[in-house]
Amino acid sequence: MTNLLSGKAAIVGIGATEFSKNSGRSELRLAVEAIRTALDDAGLTAKDVDGMSVFTMETNPEIEVFRQIGGSELKFFSRIHYGGGAACATLQQAAMAIATGVAEVVVCYRAMNERSGHRFGTGIQNLQAAATTESSHYGWYAPYGLLTPASWVAMFAQRYLFETGATTEAFGHVAVADRRHAANNPAAWFYEQPITLEDHAASRWIVEPLRLLDCCQESDGAVAVVVTSAERARDLRQKPAILTGVAQGACDDQQMMTSFYRDDLTGIPEMGLVARQLYEQARITPKDIQTAVIYDHFTPFVLCQLEEFGFCERGEAKDFVQGGNIEIGGGLPINPHGGQLGEAYIHGLNGVAEGVRQIRGTSCNPVADVENVLVTAGTGVPTSGLLLGQA
């Protein structure tokens, strides 16, 4: 059962707008631009598209986007919840639709004016009171000052430091690696702007132990990817990136970025669940992965993900990230595009695009001899992940 999806679908097109702090146009226009670019990249047209998969937080309805790109017949459309946790799950939906014959060409997209429009980082201060299951849990912690994503993650980060003996310098190694890679990426907001560990340590506190340079950007922009069958992919314009594994995960006592009542706050069990599924589907181990695009909305969760995926033991990520090991030329380069800290925050879908570029060999920071690429989605929430391989 676990291998029914492995190798059946491939990403054949990627497209993006520029990444900015003020796009100057609607989120709908951003979505259409990215999708058209992705289709052109694949050598396909809007008439070929018969499926769409997207995030629930997307403001652009599939049918309106489909109309705007000039689509003809839409046979499959789905939405995945939990913010950035949906990034790779949209690809799982696409792969399932293709493997079962429901659709032939599925577009996954995310468009957002998250800097010039609605900023997620401002938190829930102005959230209207609503007696719903989804919103009521805010009442358990918002009155005590836990109002923003940074404050929620800070609770995990503080406990992680206490349990592992790590210091915030470990967070700094992640930030430095991302910014070093972004500095060589012309598409990145922080192009030609690397930082040092000293810069990280000197950046202002957001919520202790998180500093400014531990927090991802708020960006405007859009990304789209085109998925079709591995068989059809052989005849298209670009070298395909085969989906060898794709999975979702949620675990016991999960809450939205606030799973504070678990027995252990130093791990991310839902990402461990995703990891086990991916390795089983692709029939590989951590040693078979040459580079990883790790969801980096906040640096501490990068450390936890490295541990959950078995690149190092629990509590050892603080050592794993030192000495350039996660930079180009190191043992496991992460986020060669610069990540959400350095390139842009497009809810992780720009990380999927970077995974495809690594398989194609077209990244601005190519990792040598790539056979398998890991891409992860948002953490602290129900999440997802995928593995990309060579055709």
N, C-alpha and C positions, 0 to 999 in steps of 0.2 A: 504493500500500500504506500509506503513512504517514498518509493521511487517512481510513482506514476507521473510526476511532473518533471523530474530531472531530465534535462536535455531536450525537452519537447518544444520549448519556445526560446526566442532570441530577441535581444534588443537590436534593432536594425537602423534606428534613426534617433538622433538627439538634437535638441535645439534650445536656445536660450536667448533672452533679451540681454541688454547690458544690465549690470547690477549697480544700483545707485541708492541715494538717500532721498531722491525726489524724481520719480519717473516722468512726471508731467503728463501722464495719460492714465486712462482707466485700467482697472485690473482685467476687464474683458479684452481690451486691446492688447495688453501684455500677453494674455493667454493665447490669443489668435496668432500673434507674431511668433511666439515660441513654437506653437504647433506647426505652423506653416514651414518654419525653418527645419523642424525635425522631419517632416514629411519629405521636404526637398532633399535633406541629407540622406534619407533612405531610398530616394528615387521613386516615391509613391505620391499619390494625389489624395485629396480629400474624398474622392469617390471610392477609394480603396478602404477607407476607414469604416468599420461596422461595429466598433466597440469603444467605450471610454471608461476609465477608472480614475477616481479622483478622491480628494480628501473631503470630509464633511465640512471643514472650515473654509473651503473654497467658496467664493462669492459668485462664481460664474457657473450657472446651471449647464449641465452637459448638452441639453438640447439647444440652448442658445449659442453655445460655443460651436456646436456641430453645424448650426445654421450659418453662423458667421464665417466658418471656413469653407462653406460650400459643400457640406456633406450630403449624401443621398439617402441611405438607409442605415439606421442605427439599430442593431439587434441586441446589444449588450451595454448596460451602464450600471455602475456601482459606486458606492461611496464608503470610505473607511474612516472611522472615528479616531479620536485620541491624538489630534494634532500631529506633531512630527513622528509619532509612532506609526503613522500610516504610510510613511515614505516608501518602504519596500513592500508593504502589504498591497498597494495598488498594483505592483508588478505580479504579486501572487494571484490577484484576481484576473489579471490579463492572461497569465500562464494557464490558469484553470479554464478560462473561457476558450482559449485556443486548443488546449489538449482535449477538451470535450467536444469540439466542433461547434460551439455556440457562436464564436466569432473568429474571424481570420486576421484582422488587423486592429489592434487595440492601442489607443493613445492614452497615456497617463500624463497628467499635467498638474502644475501648481503655479498660480499667479497671485502676487500679493504686493500691495503697497503698505508694507509693514512698518515702514519708517515715516513716510509722508501721510499715511492714513491711520488705520487702527494699529496701535503699538501694543503688542502682547506684554512687553516688559513693564508696562505701567500697572499691571496687576488688576485687582478686583475691587478697588476702592469704590467705584461707581456702579458696581453690579446691583441691579434691581433685585429686591427681595422676591423670591419665587419658591413656592413650596413644591419643588420637584426633587426627585431622587438625586439627580445629577448635581444640583446646586446646593442642596441642604447641608452637605458635609462641610462647606466653607464655614458654617456657623460654629464648628468645633475648634477652629484655629484662627480665623480672620480677626475675631475680637482681641486676640492677643498679639497682633502685629504681623502675623504671617500673611502678607498681602500679595506678594509678587513671586514669580517663578524663582528668582534668585534667593529669596528668603526660604522657600520650600527646600531648594537644593542645599542650602547652607546647613540645614539640619543634618542631612545625610553626610555632607562633607566633614562637618565637625566630628561626628562619630567615627567616620572612616579614619581621620587623622589619629584620633585617640586609640582606636583598636589596632592600627597597623604600625604606629610609631612614625608615620610619614610626617613631613612638614609641608608647608605650602610651596616649597621649592619644587616639589614633584608636580604640582599644578603648573608651575612656571615652565617646566620642560615641555609640557604639551603646548602651551601657548607659543613658546619660542619656535618649536618645530612647525606649527601651522603657519606662523607669520613668515618664517624663512621660506617655506614653499610658496606662499602667496606672493612673496616679493619677486618671484620669477614667473608669475602668472599674469599676463596682461589683462585678463578678464577680472581679476580680483580687485576688490575695493582697496586693499592694502598692497597693491602692486608697488614694488621698490621701496617697501617700508618694513623691513625686518625689525625685530626687537631683541633685546637681551634679557637674561635673567634679572639683571639689575633694573631694567625698565619694568618688568613684571612686578618685582618687589616694591617698586616706587609708585605703582599705580594706586589710585585711591580705593579705599574700601567701598564696596557696594553693600554686602552683608557679610560680616566676618564668618568664615575665613575666605570669602570670595572677594577678589579685587576686580577692578574694571576689566583687566586683561584676562580674567577667567570667564568672562561672559561673552556670548556670541553677539554678532551684530544684529541690528534691526535694518532690514534691507527692502528695497523695492526691486521687483524683477519677476521673471517667469522662466520656468524650465519645462520641457516636454520630452517624452521618450516614446518611441514607436516600437511595439512588440508584435511579432508574427511567429509563425511556426519555424522551427529550425530548418525544415526542408525548404520552405519558400525563401528563407533568408539567404540560401546559397546563391540565388539568382539576382539578388538586389545589389545596390550600388556599393554598400559598405561592408567591411569585414564584420560578421555578426559576433555579438557577445552572447554566448549561450547561457541561459539560466539553468545552472546545474543544481541549484538549491534555492528554495524560497519558502519562508515560514513566518508565522505569527506566534505571539506568546503573551499570556497573562497568567499570573500565579496567585496563590492564596493571599488573602487579606490585601489585595491590590486596591490602591486609591490613586487618584490623579495627582501624581508628583508628591503625595503626602502619605505614603505607606509607612507611617511612623510607629504603628502598633505591631509590626512584625517583630519576631524574636531577635532578628539580626538585621541591622541597618547598614552593614558594610558590603552587601552584595546586591545584585540585581537578578533575582531568580527568574524573572520572565525572559531576560536576555540569555540566561543559561539554558532555558527551555528552547529558545530559538536556535542557539548554538548546537545543541544536541540534534535537533531536527536537520539542520543544514549539513552537518558532517555526515549524518546517516544517509541523507538523500544523495549527496555528491560522492559519498564513499571516500572521503579524504580526512586528514587530520590537520591540526594547526600548522604542522611543519610543511604542509603542501601549499600554504598561502604565501605569496610573495609581497603583497601589499594590502592594506586595509583602509577603507574609508570609514572612520569611526565617528558616529554622531557626536558632535562636540558643542552642544548648546552651552554646556558648562564643563570646565576642564576636569573636575573630580570624577564625573561619570565616564570619562574616557579611561581612567585608571581601572575602574570597576569592570568595564567592558573587556579590557585586555585580559583580566583575570577570568571573567566568565567564559571567554572563548578559548581559554587554555593556553594562551601565549606565555603566561607565567602563572605561578601559584598564587593563592590568595594572600594578600598582603605584600606581594613582591613587585607590584607594578611600579612602586616608587623607585626601585632599582632598575627595572626594565627600561624605563624612559630616559635614563641617564646616558651620557656619553655619545649622544647622537644616534642611539639605537633605533629611534623612531623617525629619523630623518633620511632623506635620500642617501643611499650608500650604507645605511645601517641595516640591522638584522630584520626589522619589520618597519619599513617606511609607512607612516600613516598620513592620510589626508594630503596627498601630493598636490592637490589643487589649492590648498590653504584652508580647507574646511570652512565651517560657518564662522569661525573666529577670524579667518583671513580673507576668504573669497566673498561669501555672501551667505545670508541666512534665508534660504528658500525652502524651509521645512525639510531639508535633507534630500530633496530631489536633485539638487545640483551635485550631491555626492554620488548618486546613481550615474549621472552623466560622466563624472570623472572615472568611475569604475569602467565604463564603456571605453573611454579614451585610453585607459591603461591596457585593456585587451587589444585595442586597435594599434597601440603604439604611437598615438598622436598627442599624448599629454605633454604639456610644457615641462613637466618633471617626470619623464618616463622612468619606470622601475625596470631594471634589466630582467630579461627572461621570464616575463610574467606568464603564468599558466592559470592561476586562480586568484581572483580578487574577492575580498569580503567587503560588503557594504552593510552598515547597520542603520537603524532608524532611532527615533526619539526614545530616551530613557527616563525612568521615573513614571512612565505611563505604560499601558499595554502596547507592545512594540512589535517589530518585525525585522527581518534581515534577509539578505540574499547572497548567493555566491555566483560569480560570473566566471565562465571558462572559455577556452579557445574552441573554435569549431573543429 
